[in-house]
Amino acid sequence: MATDIISMAAVGVLAFSLIYALNHLTRKRLPKWLMPAAIGASMVLFSVWNEYSWYDRVRADLPDRVVVLGAVSGGAPWRPWSYVFPVTSRFMAVDRGAVSRSLTQPDLVATEILLVQRWSNTVRVPVAFDCAAGARADLVEGAALAPEGTLRGATWVPVGHDDEMLKAACNGG
């Protein structure tokens, strides 16, 4: 968030510099309201662009091995226009580079689900999948999928073969 504020302030300084230079280059006195209006408008426009382009910019920076599963868009009271034009502020993804298969049962895989949210650190949630049975187990609180395929500390939850997480983890989406 600090980066957003610093960037927005830099855009305001740039707008100030441009209006100041324009005022001196034209040798005419521009209206006094133009300077604060240009600074304010540029900062607001930058902030709106930054909000609406965040998801596309982050997604474009992800390596090819990361499969984006779904994004959450919505509105907020402090930006009422976002109820009409929703803003994407978080998404889930599977890091295919973190997928590991059981040595003895190749239909069992373990990987990480990435929970990415604006202004928050990315959370990596370890998850196991039984590709043949269409089931998932969250590997939290010490739960683990042993290399030989034994699940310890968790239970399989049926999700079906059409589940996006399961498809991404088992065969690349």
N, C-alpha and C positions, 0 to 999 in steps of 0.2 A: 504494500500500500504506500510506503514511503516513496518508492520509485514512481508511482503514479502521481503523487503530489509534486515531487521534484520535476517530473516531466511537464506537468500542467503549468507550473511556475515558469519553466523555461520557455514554454510556448507563449506565455504572457509577456515575458521579457522580449522575445522575438517580435511579437506584435507591437510592443512599445517602440522597439528599435526601428521597425519598418515605418511606422507612422511618424516618428521623429525625423527619420531621414527624408521621407516624402515631404514633410512640412518644410524642411530646409532646402530641398532640391527645387521645389516649385516656387519658392520665394513668395508664396502666398500664405496667409494665415488660414489654416484649416479650422473648421469649427472646433471649439473647445471640447465639445462632447464626444468628438470622434476618437480621441485617445482612449478614454476609459471604456467607451463602447466597443472599440476594436479589441482591447485587451480582454474584456469580459467575454465577448462573443468567441474569441479564439480559444479561450480557456474552456468554455462550455462545450464548444464543438469538438475540441480535442478529447475532453472527458467522455462525451457521448461516443465518439469514434472508438476510443480505447475500450469502453465497455462492450460495445457491439462486435468488435473485431477480436476480442480476447480469445474466444474459443477457436476460431479459425487459425489464428496465429500460433496458439499452443499446439493445436492438432498438426499443423504443417511442420512444426519443429520436432515432432515425435519420430523416432526411427521406424523403419518399415516393419520391424518385428512386433511393434505394438499395435494391437487391434482395438479400436475404439468401439465400445459396446453400445453406449447410449449416452445422450446428453440431457440435462435437465434445464429447461427454460422456464422463466416465469417473470412475474412482476413484483414490485415492491412499493410500499406507500411513499417513500421518499423520491421515487421516480415514477410518477403515475402513468407516464406514456408507455412504460414497459408492460402495462396490462394490455395495451393494444399491440405493441411491438415487443414481444418478450425477449429478454436477455438471457443468454446461456451463461450460467455461472458455475456449473460443475458437470463432470462426466466420469464414466467408468471405462476402464480399459484393461486388457490382458496383455502382459508382457510375454510374448512368445519366446523370447530369449531366456526366460526364467523357467520354462517348462522342463520338468524332469520326469521321465517314465520309470516305472518300476522295472527292475531287472528281470523278474520272473513273471510278471503279469503286465504286459505292455499296454493293456487297456486302462491301467491305473496311472494317472498323472498328477503331479503336484505343480502348482504355479503360484503366481501372485496376481491378485486383482488390484489395479491401481485406482484409487479414489482421488481424483484431481478436482480441487475446488479453488476458485478465485480467492486470492488473499489468504490462502492456507497452505500449509505444507502438504505435499502428496503423501497419502497414507497407502502403504502396501499391506494387503491382507492376504496371508497364505491360505490357499484353498486346494483341496484334492478333488479329483473327478474320477468317477468310474465311467469311462466312455461307453462300455458295453451295456451297462445297466441304466445309464442316463441319470446318474446321481452325483450329488456334491456333498462335501464335508468341509466345514470351516476349520482350519487348523489353528485355533486360538487356545490360549491358556494351557500350553504345553502339549496340545494334540499334535500328532505327527503321522505321516505316511512313511513307514519303514521301506527301505530299498527292496525288500522281498515282497512288498504289497500289503503288509499288515497295517490296518488303521488303528491307532491307539489314541484314546482320549476324545474321540468324536464319533458321531453316528452319521451314516449316509442318509441324505435327504433326497428323495426322488425329485428331479427337475424336468425330466423328459428329454428326448433327443433333439427337440427343437429349441432348447435353451441356448441363447446366444453365448453365454459364458462357456458352457460345455462345448459348443461347436468351436469356439475360438481356441480353447485350451487343447482340445483333442485333435483337431485337424486344420487349424489355421483360419477358421471363420468360414 
